[in-house]
Amino acid sequence: MKSSTRNKPAIPNELRLGCIASLYYKEVREVPVPKQIEVLDAFFKGFIVKEIPSDGQTKKNAVYNDMDGYIEAVRYQGSFHTGQSKRVTQIIGRLIGTAKKGIEKERKTASLIQEKIAGDLANNEDRLNDLRCGVLDLFKGFSETEWERFFLTFADYINAVTARREAISSRDKELELFPMDDEIFYDLMEGVINEWNINTLESKLNSFTWLLLGALLRNRISRLTYVYDSGFRPRRSQPASLRENEDFDYYYEGDDLDKRFPGIEWYCDRCGEHLNSQEGFDDHHHIWKCTNCGYKNEIEIRNIYDPEDSEVNAGQPTIPDKFFKALKERTDELDAQENIEDSSRRRI
């Protein structure tokens, strides 16, 4: 009798949730891949799929709630049931990355879900922590063998995804079913690789979480890489002179009101260099390319964070209305002082 061996399938080389699901379930855990709606719920619990209360034995078609931006579904015999809802199937196919080119539908709806999740995570660290706790749950109870398979499998996957990106042409990238800008891709993968190479359990899970987010959010992942470093610590461009008073309103004491964002010290989101001191820096530019590392930083109000010593909202995004109100009050104050000085000089 002749013995035969099966060749191990090649590691997927595309950044898609479907690829990650196949590796996590089939290669690492060695179990069948669940239904796509179950994959979304497992990787992004509470972010995309909401459970409709039911007796667990009654089938009901899943629906997409346009108002709240969630897929709503019942559990039938323990797992989510999509039923005959073509719309939900198309949305899930888009998010997972299995939609077929040429007949792909619900792109706009999926895009709205991506935008909602990116904004939610960028503006709310509690929600980010919810996501990270959900990822941690995926690995609870792992055996030593499963951990070993995870380390080897996803190291190969990271290398395969990066190698493919470097090998395909710009034209092919543009024609992909799920295109992603080069700058955004490499910024994401830099964080993924950095965390993986730190070689701690936490950093490995950080790397895996970034892979999940990149596969789901695509170009909108840049909202998160602007806000968080690779270890999910907030990057902060902190106001130097903008502070909160006892009523928690902002006030400003500087006089550099010719700037677009007076009192703000900007730092590169990639290398941490002080941008204000770089030759030619002007915050009227909406994008500033760091002269140290070449990274293009977005110079916008949404990337300004309340100071560390703030009594409330420390580390939270600056509130635009409060920010510009403080600047107007300071402008009025300086104008009033100038009028008083002019009056005094005329009397003399």
Order of alpha helices (4+ residues) and beta strands (2+ residues): alpha-alpha-beta-beta-beta-beta-alpha-alpha-alpha-alpha-alpha-alpha-alpha-alpha-beta-beta-beta-beta-alpha
